[in-house]
Each structure stands twice: as structure tokens, then as C-alpha cells.
């Protein structure tokens, strides 16, 4: 195992983490008083999904490749539906909210964000299909670790931005999530 393996994995992780980074900003905009434990949980959810999805893709190649190929054509649309639902809910809450602190992002919404922002990582399983299981696992863990760190950066940026945006933070967060969903579909079609 060479340094290029680690570098390649980290760069891949940074690229895959951009949607989770944006979702982290949106979550912090909605919840500007988020503490360390809550921030770690949010970043951890995104990291766990970024670890799991490449491994699921790897397993599919090694076990079910012919049966799940059709599923990959609809995954961008699944991500769009999840992000529009979650982002639309944030938009609605931001528009009808009259003041005070916004409610925190719920567990179900966070899990939906985790799935939606990591669907593109599923295809990484096809790229790493030639790796043996330990190497595929290590690459996925590196991707997850990079995602965790990048998401913490997004949470920090969102908390800073929420002070400047005050009451409009939830609206911006909802728009960000919907834009992520649209970008996933457009890049999945192209």
C-alpha cells in the first residue's frame, strides 16, 4: 500500500463530501446554537453514509451486479426527492417562522440528508471493485474521515453565516438542499 492510495482516497473523499458540506452549512444555518456533540453527530451521520455507500456498491458488484444495474439509473431522482422534501420543509418553516430559534433538524431528516448526499458515493463501489475487501474498507473509511472533517467545516461556516442572516437562515438552508438535489440529477443525467 502506497501513499498514493491514501492521497487518492482523501481526494476522492473531498470530492464526495461537497454535498454533505453544503447540507452541513444548511443544518447549521437552521440551528446556529448547535453544540459540539450535536455537530459531531451530524458530521458523523454524513461520514457513516459516505463509508457505507461505497461498500454497498462494492458488495453489489461482487454479488448482485446484474440485478441492481437498473436501480442506479433512478438514484439521482431518489436523492432529488429526498432533498426537495427536506429542503422544502426547511423553506416552509423559514417562511412561516416569525422569530426566535428554529427547531433543530430531526433525526429522520438528517438520515434522509445522509442518504441523499451519499448516493453518488455508491458508484465509487464500482470503481473500487477490483480491490480486495480490506482495501475497499480502508478506502471507504478514509473517505468517511475526510467527510467528517469537511462537514465540521460546513457546520462552522453555517454557524458563522447564520449570525449574519438571522431569520432568513432556514430559507437559505432549504434553497441549498434543493439546489444540491437538482445538481445531483443534472450530473446523473449528463
C-alpha atoms as one frame of an Amber mdcrd trajectory, in Angstrom:
protein
   0.000   0.000   0.000   1.445   3.316  -1.061   0.981   6.956  -0.152  -0.769
   7.422  -3.484  -3.561   5.115  -2.228  -4.117   7.385   0.786  -3.854  10.560
  -1.272  -6.249   9.233  -3.924  -8.704   8.176  -1.209  -8.528  11.572   0.507
  -9.066  13.455  -2.766 -11.981  11.183  -3.621 -13.393  11.773  -0.146 -13.114
  15.540  -0.536 -14.964  15.425  -3.836 -17.705  13.190  -2.481 -18.084  15.309
   0.659 -19.132  18.506  -1.123 -22.858  17.722  -0.973 -22.569  16.795   2.703
 -20.584  20.005   3.265 -23.411  22.059   1.762 -26.011  20.167   3.787 -23.929
  20.815   6.921 -23.991  24.532   6.173 -27.771  24.324   5.755 -28.145  22.479
   9.068 -26.006  24.992  10.921 -27.951  27.870   9.382 -31.099  26.311  10.795
 -29.539  25.585  14.189 -26.934  28.306  14.930 -26.547  27.394  18.625 -25.544
  23.838  17.803 -23.106  22.404  20.318 -20.077  20.160  19.870 -21.925  16.874
  20.498 -24.754  17.737  18.082 -22.247  18.911  15.450 -20.257  15.709  15.845
 -23.437  13.665  15.443 -24.377  15.495  12.239 -20.874  15.202  10.763 -20.813
  11.569  11.916 -24.043  10.717  10.096 -22.676  12.124   6.845 -19.357  10.311
   7.363 -21.051   6.974   8.102 -23.133   7.177   4.937 -20.012   8.073   2.927
 -18.348   4.956   4.349 -21.351   2.695   3.814 -22.307   3.659   0.262 -19.012
   2.714  -1.464 -19.030  -0.567   0.449 -22.604  -1.258  -0.641 -21.567  -0.528
  -4.232 -18.559  -2.842  -3.837 -20.812  -5.596  -2.463 -23.277  -5.116  -5.317
 -20.528  -5.595  -7.886 -19.356  -8.733  -6.147 -22.801 -10.242  -5.564 -25.759
  -8.613  -7.302 -24.330  -6.609 -10.213 -26.743  -7.797 -12.870 -29.800  -7.286
 -10.634 -29.162  -3.746  -9.394 -27.884  -2.025 -12.530 -31.332  -0.579 -13.263
 -31.517   0.879  -9.746 -28.553   3.160 -10.410 -30.492   4.975 -13.133 -33.047
   6.195 -10.576 -30.719   7.028  -7.667 -30.295  10.687  -8.696 -34.083  11.045
  -8.686 -34.282   9.473  -5.230 -31.709  11.978  -3.978 -33.668  14.842  -5.571
 -36.918  13.709  -3.943 -35.311  13.436  -0.506 -33.549  16.795  -0.737 -36.569
  18.637  -2.159 -38.705  17.213   0.641 -36.223  18.161   3.378 -35.268  21.498
   1.763 -38.900  22.358   1.068 -39.741  21.681   4.694 -36.919  23.998   5.782
 -38.128  26.655   3.342 -41.675  26.371   4.630 -40.540  26.630   8.254 -38.326
  29.604   7.392 -41.124  31.462   5.613 -43.746  30.882   8.296 -41.367  31.346
  11.229 -41.912  34.649  12.993 -38.854  34.843  15.191 -36.910  33.059  17.883
 -34.855  29.942  17.411 -35.666  27.471  14.629 -36.271  23.842  15.623 -33.298
  21.525  15.154 -33.048  19.224  12.156 -34.786  15.984  13.156 -33.239  12.534
  13.092 -35.337  11.342  10.146 -34.470  14.454   8.119 -30.771  14.046   8.953
 -30.818  10.399   7.857 -32.549  11.467   4.637 -29.824  14.034   4.060 -27.197
  11.377   4.727 -28.681   9.057   2.112 -29.313  11.800  -0.435 -25.845  13.336
  -0.188 -24.045   9.990  -0.346 -25.860   8.336  -3.245 -23.083   9.400  -5.615
 -20.642   7.514  -3.365 -22.495   4.317  -4.260 -20.875   4.404  -7.694 -17.443
   4.502  -6.044 -18.095   0.864  -5.185 -17.829   0.096  -8.898 -14.538   1.962
  -9.111 -13.056   0.063  -6.166 -14.497  -3.299  -7.238 -11.025  -4.529  -8.154
  -9.851  -4.007  -4.536  -9.955  -6.816  -2.023 -12.361  -6.255   0.902  -9.759
  -4.848   3.367  -8.559  -2.255   0.827 -12.137  -1.314  -0.134 -12.951  -0.902
   3.552  -9.853   1.216   4.187 -10.613   3.471   1.197 -14.189   3.913   2.439
 -13.028   4.746   5.969 -10.626   7.377   4.598 -13.484   8.840   2.537 -15.635
   8.924   5.688 -12.908  10.565   7.787 -12.380  13.276   5.187 -16.154  13.800
   5.016 -16.339  14.180   8.800 -13.691  16.903   8.809 -15.196  18.721   5.824
 -18.665  18.607   7.381 -17.301  20.181  10.548 -16.026  22.992   8.337 -19.503
  23.330   6.847 -21.098  23.430  10.276 -18.667  26.135  11.371 -19.293  28.180
   8.224 -23.048  27.806   8.630 -22.966  28.901  12.254 -20.974  31.987  11.307
 -23.298  32.733   8.406 -26.437  32.279  10.485 -25.465  35.215  12.660 -25.297
  37.437   9.615 -28.520  36.078   8.087 -30.561  35.952  11.323 -34.161  34.966
  10.439 -33.524  34.042   6.792 -31.073  31.226   7.542 -33.667  28.427   7.263
 -34.804  29.749   3.882 -31.227  29.771   2.589 -30.647  26.293   4.037 -33.716
  24.955   2.234 -32.614  26.528  -1.048 -29.145  24.965  -0.635 -30.606  21.474
  -0.129 -32.925  21.780  -3.131 -30.005  23.045  -5.259 -27.931  20.018  -4.195
 -30.755  17.723  -5.322 -31.009  19.463  -8.699 -27.230  19.262  -9.174 -27.274
  15.522  -8.414 -29.966  14.904 -11.045 -28.286  17.078 -13.655 -24.906  15.392
 -13.149 -26.612  11.964 -13.132 -28.283  12.658 -16.483 -25.210  14.149 -18.162
